[in-house]
Amino acid sequence: MTEATALRELKRGSETSLIWFIDAYTPYVTAIIHGIIGEHMDMADVEEVASDVFYSLWENARKVYSVKG
């Protein structure tokens, strides 16, 4: 699945697409979170914040737009 397809399907409520985003972006999301607050939280808390990020993506999928170019 491409990112564009996953985004289009996510906007339609596809849980499969959400899983695709989680699989594709968890390393990046956790690295950013760890870089910002990792020294003050253990890894379980970093993973919880990452889960919150993906939950927010799910809840706001219709507001997400893609940049064409």
PyMOL Python script that loads the backbone (N, CA, C, O; Angstrom):
from pymol import cmd

cmd.read_pdbstr("""\
ATOM      1  N   MET A   1       0.855  -1.172   0.000  1.00  0.00           N
ATOM      2  CA  MET A   1       0.000   0.000   0.000  1.00  0.00           C
ATOM      3  C   MET A   1       0.899   1.232   0.000  1.00  0.00           C
ATOM      4  O   MET A   1       1.898   1.281   0.716  1.00  0.00           O
ATOM      5  N   THR A   2       0.541   2.209  -0.797  1.00  0.00           N
ATOM      6  CA  THR A   2       1.304   3.458  -0.813  1.00  0.00           C
ATOM      7  C   THR A   2       0.770   4.385   0.276  1.00  0.00           C
ATOM      8  O   THR A   2      -0.326   4.183   0.798  1.00  0.00           O
ATOM      9  N   GLU A   3       1.557   5.398   0.607  1.00  0.00           N
ATOM     10  CA  GLU A   3       1.119   6.364   1.602  1.00  0.00           C
ATOM     11  C   GLU A   3      -0.148   7.091   1.150  1.00  0.00           C
ATOM     12  O   GLU A   3      -1.052   7.324   1.952  1.00  0.00           O
ATOM     13  N   ALA A   4      -0.212   7.445  -0.116  1.00  0.00           N
ATOM     14  CA  ALA A   4      -1.395   8.150  -0.633  1.00  0.00           C
ATOM     15  C   ALA A   4      -2.641   7.276  -0.519  1.00  0.00           C
ATOM     16  O   ALA A   4      -3.706   7.758  -0.134  1.00  0.00           O
ATOM     17  N   THR A   5      -2.508   6.000  -0.851  1.00  0.00           N
ATOM     18  CA  THR A   5      -3.640   5.082  -0.728  1.00  0.00           C
ATOM     19  C   THR A   5      -4.033   4.912   0.729  1.00  0.00           C
ATOM     20  O   THR A   5      -5.218   4.931   1.062  1.00  0.00           O
ATOM     21  N   ALA A   6      -3.055   4.747   1.590  1.00  0.00           N
ATOM     22  CA  ALA A   6      -3.326   4.582   3.014  1.00  0.00           C
ATOM     23  C   ALA A   6      -4.044   5.807   3.575  1.00  0.00           C
ATOM     24  O   ALA A   6      -4.980   5.674   4.364  1.00  0.00           O
ATOM     25  N   LEU A   7      -3.614   6.984   3.173  1.00  0.00           N
ATOM     26  CA  LEU A   7      -4.249   8.211   3.648  1.00  0.00           C
ATOM     27  C   LEU A   7      -5.685   8.309   3.154  1.00  0.00           C
ATOM     28  O   LEU A   7      -6.590   8.654   3.914  1.00  0.00           O
ATOM     29  N   ARG A   8      -5.886   8.007   1.895  1.00  0.00           N
ATOM     30  CA  ARG A   8      -7.239   8.056   1.330  1.00  0.00           C
ATOM     31  C   ARG A   8      -8.158   7.077   2.069  1.00  0.00           C
ATOM     32  O   ARG A   8      -9.291   7.416   2.413  1.00  0.00           O
ATOM     33  N   GLU A   9      -7.667   5.884   2.305  1.00  0.00           N
ATOM     34  CA  GLU A   9      -8.467   4.878   2.992  1.00  0.00           C
ATOM     35  C   GLU A   9      -8.664   5.208   4.476  1.00  0.00           C
ATOM     36  O   GLU A   9      -9.715   4.914   5.046  1.00  0.00           O
ATOM     37  N   LEU A  10      -7.661   5.814   5.091  1.00  0.00           N
ATOM     38  CA  LEU A  10      -7.788   6.230   6.485  1.00  0.00           C
ATOM     39  C   LEU A  10      -8.918   7.234   6.635  1.00  0.00           C
ATOM     40  O   LEU A  10      -9.693   7.169   7.589  1.00  0.00           O
ATOM     41  N   LYS A  11      -9.008   8.154   5.699  1.00  0.00           N
ATOM     42  CA  LYS A  11     -10.081   9.151   5.730  1.00  0.00           C
ATOM     43  C   LYS A  11     -11.455   8.507   5.601  1.00  0.00           C
ATOM     44  O   LYS A  11     -12.459   9.078   6.027  1.00  0.00           O
ATOM     45  N   ARG A  12     -11.496   7.317   5.012  1.00  0.00           N
ATOM     46  CA  ARG A  12     -12.753   6.572   4.859  1.00  0.00           C
ATOM     47  C   ARG A  12     -13.028   5.660   6.048  1.00  0.00           C
ATOM     48  O   ARG A  12     -14.039   4.958   6.078  1.00  0.00           O
ATOM     49  N   GLY A  13     -12.123   5.672   7.031  1.00  0.00           N
ATOM     50  CA  GLY A  13     -12.331   4.879   8.239  1.00  0.00           C
ATOM     51  C   GLY A  13     -11.714   3.496   8.218  1.00  0.00           C
ATOM     52  O   GLY A  13     -12.118   2.630   8.993  1.00  0.00           O
ATOM     53  N   SER A  14     -10.744   3.273   7.350  1.00  0.00           N
ATOM     54  CA  SER A  14     -10.111   1.965   7.242  1.00  0.00           C
ATOM     55  C   SER A  14      -9.130   1.720   8.389  1.00  0.00           C
ATOM     56  O   SER A  14      -8.124   2.417   8.527  1.00  0.00           O
ATOM     57  N   GLU A  15      -9.444   0.718   9.205  1.00  0.00           N
ATOM     58  CA  GLU A  15      -8.533   0.343  10.288  1.00  0.00           C
ATOM     59  C   GLU A  15      -7.246  -0.260   9.732  1.00  0.00           C
ATOM     60  O   GLU A  15      -6.185  -0.125  10.342  1.00  0.00           O
ATOM     61  N   THR A  16      -7.331  -0.917   8.591  1.00  0.00           N
ATOM     62  CA  THR A  16      -6.145  -1.481   7.946  1.00  0.00           C
ATOM     63  C   THR A  16      -5.150  -0.380   7.605  1.00  0.00           C
ATOM     64  O   THR A  16      -3.940  -0.557   7.741  1.00  0.00           O
ATOM     65  N   SER A  17      -5.671   0.753   7.162  1.00  0.00           N
ATOM     66  CA  SER A  17      -4.791   1.879   6.847  1.00  0.00           C
ATOM     67  C   SER A  17      -4.157   2.459   8.103  1.00  0.00           C
ATOM     68  O   SER A  17      -2.993   2.861   8.083  1.00  0.00           O
ATOM     69  N   LEU A  18      -4.903   2.504   9.178  1.00  0.00           N
ATOM     70  CA  LEU A  18      -4.323   2.969  10.437  1.00  0.00           C
ATOM     71  C   LEU A  18      -3.166   2.063  10.839  1.00  0.00           C
ATOM     72  O   LEU A  18      -2.109   2.540  11.252  1.00  0.00           O
ATOM     73  N   ILE A  19      -3.368   0.772  10.719  1.00  0.00           N
ATOM     74  CA  ILE A  19      -2.297  -0.180  11.042  1.00  0.00           C
ATOM     75  C   ILE A  19      -1.092   0.048  10.139  1.00  0.00           C
ATOM     76  O   ILE A  19       0.048  -0.051  10.592  1.00  0.00           O
ATOM     77  N   TRP A  20      -1.335   0.354   8.860  1.00  0.00           N
ATOM     78  CA  TRP A  20      -0.245   0.645   7.936  1.00  0.00           C
ATOM     79  C   TRP A  20       0.566   1.845   8.439  1.00  0.00           C
ATOM     80  O   TRP A  20       1.796   1.800   8.448  1.00  0.00           O
ATOM     81  N   PHE A  21      -0.124   2.920   8.859  1.00  0.00           N
ATOM     82  CA  PHE A  21       0.573   4.097   9.375  1.00  0.00           C
ATOM     83  C   PHE A  21       1.339   3.775  10.650  1.00  0.00           C
ATOM     84  O   PHE A  21       2.464   4.240  10.834  1.00  0.00           O
ATOM     85  N   ILE A  22       0.743   2.991  11.522  1.00  0.00           N
ATOM     86  CA  ILE A  22       1.427   2.605  12.762  1.00  0.00           C
ATOM     87  C   ILE A  22       2.700   1.833  12.440  1.00  0.00           C
ATOM     88  O   ILE A  22       3.762   2.119  12.993  1.00  0.00           O
ATOM     89  N   ASP A  23       2.593   0.854  11.543  1.00  0.00           N
ATOM     90  CA  ASP A  23       3.775   0.061  11.166  1.00  0.00           C
ATOM     91  C   ASP A  23       4.844   0.917  10.496  1.00  0.00           C
ATOM     92  O   ASP A  23       6.036   0.748  10.752  1.00  0.00           O
ATOM     93  N   ALA A  24       4.409   1.834   9.640  1.00  0.00           N
ATOM     94  CA  ALA A  24       5.358   2.646   8.877  1.00  0.00           C
ATOM     95  C   ALA A  24       6.017   3.744   9.706  1.00  0.00           C
ATOM     96  O   ALA A  24       7.187   4.063   9.491  1.00  0.00           O
ATOM     97  N   TYR A  25       5.283   4.321  10.643  1.00  0.00           N
ATOM     98  CA  TYR A  25       5.770   5.532  11.304  1.00  0.00           C
ATOM     99  C   TYR A  25       6.098   5.401  12.793  1.00  0.00           C
ATOM    100  O   TYR A  25       6.578   6.362  13.395  1.00  0.00           O
ATOM    101  N   THR A  26       5.857   4.256  13.392  1.00  0.00           N
ATOM    102  CA  THR A  26       6.189   4.109  14.815  1.00  0.00           C
ATOM    103  C   THR A  26       7.664   4.399  15.108  1.00  0.00           C
ATOM    104  O   THR A  26       7.948   5.089  16.086  1.00  0.00           O
ATOM    105  N   PRO A  27       8.607   3.910  14.316  1.00  0.00           N
ATOM    106  CA  PRO A  27      10.013   4.238  14.622  1.00  0.00           C
ATOM    107  C   PRO A  27      10.288   5.746  14.610  1.00  0.00           C
ATOM    108  O   PRO A  27      11.016   6.248  15.467  1.00  0.00           O
ATOM    109  N   TYR A  28       9.716   6.462  13.655  1.00  0.00           N
ATOM    110  CA  TYR A  28       9.927   7.910  13.572  1.00  0.00           C
ATOM    111  C   TYR A  28       9.253   8.632  14.734  1.00  0.00           C
ATOM    112  O   TYR A  28       9.852   9.503  15.366  1.00  0.00           O
ATOM    113  N   VAL A  29       8.009   8.267  15.009  1.00  0.00           N
ATOM    114  CA  VAL A  29       7.258   8.927  16.080  1.00  0.00           C
ATOM    115  C   VAL A  29       7.937   8.702  17.424  1.00  0.00           C
ATOM    116  O   VAL A  29       8.105   9.643  18.200  1.00  0.00           O
ATOM    117  N   THR A  30       8.328   7.459  17.705  1.00  0.00           N
ATOM    118  CA  THR A  30       8.971   7.190  18.995  1.00  0.00           C
ATOM    119  C   THR A  30      10.336   7.867  19.098  1.00  0.00           C
ATOM    120  O   THR A  30      10.731   8.289  20.185  1.00  0.00           O
ATOM    121  N   ALA A  31      11.062   7.979  17.989  1.00  0.00           N
ATOM    122  CA  ALA A  31      12.359   8.668  18.014  1.00  0.00           C
ATOM    123  C   ALA A  31      12.178  10.145  18.346  1.00  0.00           C
ATOM    124  O   ALA A  31      12.947  10.709  19.125  1.00  0.00           O
ATOM    125  N   ILE A  32      11.174  10.761  17.763  1.00  0.00           N
ATOM    126  CA  ILE A  32      10.916  12.180  18.045  1.00  0.00           C
ATOM    127  C   ILE A  32      10.500  12.365  19.499  1.00  0.00           C
ATOM    128  O   ILE A  32      11.008  13.247  20.191  1.00  0.00           O
ATOM    129  N   ILE A  33       9.579  11.534  19.954  1.00  0.00           N
ATOM    130  CA  ILE A  33       9.127  11.634  21.344  1.00  0.00           C
ATOM    131  C   ILE A  33      10.296  11.400  22.290  1.00  0.00           C
ATOM    132  O   ILE A  33      10.483  12.141  23.255  1.00  0.00           O
ATOM    133  N   HIS A  34      11.070  10.377  22.011  1.00  0.00           N
ATOM    134  CA  HIS A  34      12.215  10.073  22.880  1.00  0.00           C
ATOM    135  C   HIS A  34      13.214  11.225  22.887  1.00  0.00           C
ATOM    136  O   HIS A  34      13.799  11.535  23.925  1.00  0.00           O
ATOM    137  N   GLY A  35      13.412  11.857  21.740  1.00  0.00           N
ATOM    138  CA  GLY A  35      14.323  12.988  21.662  1.00  0.00           C
ATOM    139  C   GLY A  35      13.863  14.194  22.461  1.00  0.00           C
ATOM    140  O   GLY A  35      14.681  14.981  22.936  1.00  0.00           O
ATOM    141  N   ILE A  36      12.551  14.337  22.608  1.00  0.00           N
ATOM    142  CA  ILE A  36      12.013  15.483  23.334  1.00  0.00           C
ATOM    143  C   ILE A  36      11.874  15.197  24.821  1.00  0.00           C
ATOM    144  O   ILE A  36      12.284  16.008  25.652  1.00  0.00           O
ATOM    145  N   ILE A  37      11.294  14.039  25.166  1.00  0.00           N
ATOM    146  CA  ILE A  37      11.001  13.782  26.584  1.00  0.00           C
ATOM    147  C   ILE A  37      11.573  12.468  27.094  1.00  0.00           C
ATOM    148  O   ILE A  37      11.315  12.075  28.232  1.00  0.00           O
ATOM    149  N   GLY A  38      12.346  11.791  26.259  1.00  0.00           N
ATOM    150  CA  GLY A  38      12.836  10.465  26.606  1.00  0.00           C
ATOM    151  C   GLY A  38      13.675  10.396  27.857  1.00  0.00           C
ATOM    152  O   GLY A  38      13.644   9.385  28.560  1.00  0.00           O
ATOM    153  N   GLU A  39      14.420  11.435  28.156  1.00  0.00           N
ATOM    154  CA  GLU A  39      15.262  11.413  29.348  1.00  0.00           C
ATOM    155  C   GLU A  39      14.447  11.527  30.633  1.00  0.00           C
ATOM    156  O   GLU A  39      14.938  11.225  31.721  1.00  0.00           O
ATOM    157  N   HIS A  40      13.208  11.961  30.495  1.00  0.00           N
ATOM    158  CA  HIS A  40      12.368  12.169  31.667  1.00  0.00           C
ATOM    159  C   HIS A  40      11.292  11.098  31.811  1.00  0.00           C
ATOM    160  O   HIS A  40      10.545  11.094  32.789  1.00  0.00           O
ATOM    161  N   MET A  41      11.213  10.199  30.849  1.00  0.00           N
ATOM    162  CA  MET A  41      10.204   9.153  30.869  1.00  0.00           C
ATOM    163  C   MET A  41      10.853   7.834  30.479  1.00  0.00           C
ATOM    164  O   MET A  41      11.832   7.810  29.734  1.00  0.00           O
ATOM    165  N   ASP A  42      10.296   6.729  30.991  1.00  0.00           N
ATOM    166  CA  ASP A  42      10.814   5.441  30.551  1.00  0.00           C
ATOM    167  C   ASP A  42      10.184   5.057  29.208  1.00  0.00           C
ATOM    168  O   ASP A  42       9.256   5.718  28.742  1.00  0.00           O
ATOM    169  N   MET A  43      10.684   4.006  28.602  1.00  0.00           N
ATOM    170  CA  MET A  43      10.265   3.637  27.253  1.00  0.00           C
ATOM    171  C   MET A  43       8.779   3.297  27.189  1.00  0.00           C
ATOM    172  O   MET A  43       8.138   3.558  26.171  1.00  0.00           O
ATOM    173  N   ALA A  44       8.224   2.729  28.235  1.00  0.00           N
ATOM    174  CA  ALA A  44       6.793   2.416  28.250  1.00  0.00           C
ATOM    175  C   ALA A  44       5.962   3.689  28.125  1.00  0.00           C
ATOM    176  O   ALA A  44       4.929   3.697  27.456  1.00  0.00           O
ATOM    177  N   ASP A  45       6.412   4.763  28.770  1.00  0.00           N
ATOM    178  CA  ASP A  45       5.697   6.035  28.670  1.00  0.00           C
ATOM    179  C   ASP A  45       5.849   6.647  27.275  1.00  0.00           C
ATOM    180  O   ASP A  45       4.909   7.246  26.752  1.00  0.00           O
ATOM    181  N   VAL A  46       7.021   6.500  26.680  1.00  0.00           N
ATOM    182  CA  VAL A  46       7.235   6.981  25.314  1.00  0.00           C
ATOM    183  C   VAL A  46       6.287   6.243  24.367  1.00  0.00           C
ATOM    184  O   VAL A  46       5.684   6.859  23.488  1.00  0.00           O
ATOM    185  N   GLU A  47       6.154   4.937  24.542  1.00  0.00           N
ATOM    186  CA  GLU A  47       5.250   4.155  23.707  1.00  0.00           C
ATOM    187  C   GLU A  47       3.797   4.572  23.916  1.00  0.00           C
ATOM    188  O   GLU A  47       3.009   4.566  22.971  1.00  0.00           O
ATOM    189  N   GLU A  48       3.445   4.928  25.129  1.00  0.00           N
ATOM    190  CA  GLU A  48       2.079   5.401  25.415  1.00  0.00           C
ATOM    191  C   GLU A  48       1.800   6.722  24.697  1.00  0.00           C
ATOM    192  O   GLU A  48       0.715   6.917  24.149  1.00  0.00           O
ATOM    193  N   VAL A  49       2.768   7.615  24.701  1.00  0.00           N
ATOM    194  CA  VAL A  49       2.610   8.883  23.989  1.00  0.00           C
ATOM    195  C   VAL A  49       2.496   8.616  22.485  1.00  0.00           C
ATOM    196  O   VAL A  49       1.698   9.259  21.803  1.00  0.00           O
ATOM    197  N   ALA A  50       3.280   7.682  21.969  1.00  0.00           N
ATOM    198  CA  ALA A  50       3.189   7.324  20.546  1.00  0.00           C
ATOM    199  C   ALA A  50       1.799   6.776  20.229  1.00  0.00           C
ATOM    200  O   ALA A  50       1.230   7.097  19.186  1.00  0.00           O
ATOM    201  N   SER A  51       1.262   5.970  21.103  1.00  0.00           N
ATOM    202  CA  SER A  51      -0.100   5.464  20.913  1.00  0.00           C
ATOM    203  C   SER A  51      -1.098   6.611  20.862  1.00  0.00           C
ATOM    204  O   SER A  51      -2.037   6.589  20.067  1.00  0.00           O
ATOM    205  N   ASP A  52      -0.896   7.607  21.706  1.00  0.00           N
ATOM    206  CA  ASP A  52      -1.765   8.787  21.697  1.00  0.00           C
ATOM    207  C   ASP A  52      -1.675   9.543  20.372  1.00  0.00           C
ATOM    208  O   ASP A  52      -2.673  10.079  19.889  1.00  0.00           O
ATOM    209  N   VAL A  53      -0.486   9.584  19.789  1.00  0.00           N
ATOM    210  CA  VAL A  53      -0.301  10.246  18.494  1.00  0.00           C
ATOM    211  C   VAL A  53      -1.128   9.535  17.426  1.00  0.00           C
ATOM    212  O   VAL A  53      -1.828  10.181  16.647  1.00  0.00           O
ATOM    213  N   PHE A  54      -1.047   8.223  17.393  1.00  0.00           N
ATOM    214  CA  PHE A  54      -1.790   7.478  16.377  1.00  0.00           C
ATOM    215  C   PHE A  54      -3.294   7.503  16.641  1.00  0.00           C
ATOM    216  O   PHE A  54      -4.087   7.486  15.700  1.00  0.00           O
ATOM    217  N   TYR A  55      -3.688   7.543  17.900  1.00  0.00           N
ATOM    218  CA  TYR A  55      -5.109   7.696  18.216  1.00  0.00           C
ATOM    219  C   TYR A  55      -5.606   9.057  17.720  1.00  0.00           C
ATOM    220  O   TYR A  55      -6.709   9.164  17.183  1.00  0.00           O
ATOM    221  N   SER A  56      -4.806  10.068  17.900  1.00  0.00           N
ATOM    222  CA  SER A  56      -5.166  11.404  17.416  1.00  0.00           C
ATOM    223  C   SER A  56      -5.265  11.415  15.890  1.00  0.00           C
ATOM    224  O   SER A  56      -6.159  12.053  15.335  1.00  0.00           O
ATOM    225  N   LEU A  57      -4.358  10.716  15.211  1.00  0.00           N
ATOM    226  CA  LEU A  57      -4.444  10.593  13.758  1.00  0.00           C
ATOM    227  C   LEU A  57      -5.775   9.962  13.374  1.00  0.00           C
ATOM    228  O   LEU A  57      -6.457  10.449  12.472  1.00  0.00           O
ATOM    229  N   TRP A  58      -6.146   8.891  14.047  1.00  0.00           N
ATOM    230  CA  TRP A  58      -7.404   8.194  13.768  1.00  0.00           C
ATOM    231  C   TRP A  58      -8.605   9.121  13.983  1.00  0.00           C
ATOM    232  O   TRP A  58      -9.505   9.188  13.147  1.00  0.00           O
ATOM    233  N   GLU A  59      -8.604   9.821  15.096  1.00  0.00           N
ATOM    234  CA  GLU A  59      -9.727  10.700  15.430  1.00  0.00           C
ATOM    235  C   GLU A  59      -9.836  11.911  14.499  1.00  0.00           C
ATOM    236  O   GLU A  59     -10.920  12.470  14.329  1.00  0.00           O
ATOM    237  N   ASN A  60      -8.729  12.308  13.907  1.00  0.00           N
ATOM    238  CA  ASN A  60      -8.705  13.513  13.065  1.00  0.00           C
ATOM    239  C   ASN A  60      -8.376  13.208  11.609  1.00  0.00           C
ATOM    240  O   ASN A  60      -7.947  14.099  10.875  1.00  0.00           O
ATOM    241  N   ALA A  61      -8.568  11.983  11.187  1.00  0.00           N
ATOM    242  CA  ALA A  61      -8.176  11.568   9.836  1.00  0.00           C
ATOM    243  C   ALA A  61      -8.801  12.419   8.750  1.00  0.00           C
ATOM    244  O   ALA A  61      -8.155  12.693   7.739  1.00  0.00           O
ATOM    245  N   ARG A  62     -10.022  12.837   8.927  1.00  0.00           N
ATOM    246  CA  ARG A  62     -10.684  13.635   7.888  1.00  0.00           C
ATOM    247  C   ARG A  62     -10.073  15.020   7.743  1.00  0.00           C
ATOM    248  O   ARG A  62     -10.253  15.667   6.711  1.00  0.00           O
ATOM    249  N   LYS A  63      -9.362  15.478   8.746  1.00  0.00           N
ATOM    250  CA  LYS A  63      -8.743  16.800   8.698  1.00  0.00           C
ATOM    251  C   LYS A  63      -7.346  16.763   8.078  1.00  0.00           C
ATOM    252  O   LYS A  63      -6.797  17.807   7.728  1.00  0.00           O
ATOM    253  N   VAL A  64      -6.778  15.588   7.944  1.00  0.00           N
ATOM    254  CA  VAL A  64      -5.429  15.435   7.411  1.00  0.00           C
ATOM    255  C   VAL A  64      -5.478  15.601   5.896  1.00  0.00           C
ATOM    256  O   VAL A  64      -6.363  15.070   5.226  1.00  0.00           O
ATOM    257  N   TYR A  65      -4.531  16.333   5.382  1.00  0.00           N
ATOM    258  CA  TYR A  65      -4.478  16.532   3.929  1.00  0.00           C
ATOM    259  C   TYR A  65      -3.128  16.080   3.424  1.00  0.00           C
ATOM    260  O   TYR A  65      -2.160  16.001   4.181  1.00  0.00           O
ATOM    261  N   SER A  66      -3.071  15.790   2.161  1.00  0.00           N
ATOM    262  CA  SER A  66      -1.805  15.399   1.559  1.00  0.00           C
ATOM    263  C   SER A  66      -1.317  16.511   0.650  1.00  0.00           C
ATOM    264  O   SER A  66      -2.098  17.227   0.024  1.00  0.00           O
ATOM    265  N   VAL A  67      -0.017  16.629   0.601  1.00  0.00           N
ATOM    266  CA  VAL A  67       0.605  17.645  -0.256  1.00  0.00           C
ATOM    267  C   VAL A  67       0.993  16.964  -1.549  1.00  0.00           C
ATOM    268  O   VAL A  67       1.732  15.980  -1.543  1.00  0.00           O
ATOM    269  N   LYS A  68       0.505  17.476  -2.637  1.00  0.00           N
ATOM    270  CA  LYS A  68       0.844  16.900  -3.948  1.00  0.00           C
ATOM    271  C   LYS A  68       2.027  17.654  -4.509  1.00  0.00           C
ATOM    272  O   LYS A  68       2.119  18.874  -4.373  1.00  0.00           O
ATOM    273  N   GLY A  69       2.911  16.942  -5.124  1.00  0.00           N
ATOM    274  CA  GLY A  69       4.049  17.623  -5.711  1.00  0.00           C
ATOM    275  C   GLY A  69       5.114  16.720  -6.177  1.00  0.00           C
ATOM    276  O   GLY A  69       6.132  17.180  -6.693  1.00  0.00           O
TER     277      GLY A  69
END
""", "prot")
cmd.dss("prot")
cmd.show_as("cartoon", "prot")
cmd.util.cbc("prot")
cmd.orient("prot")
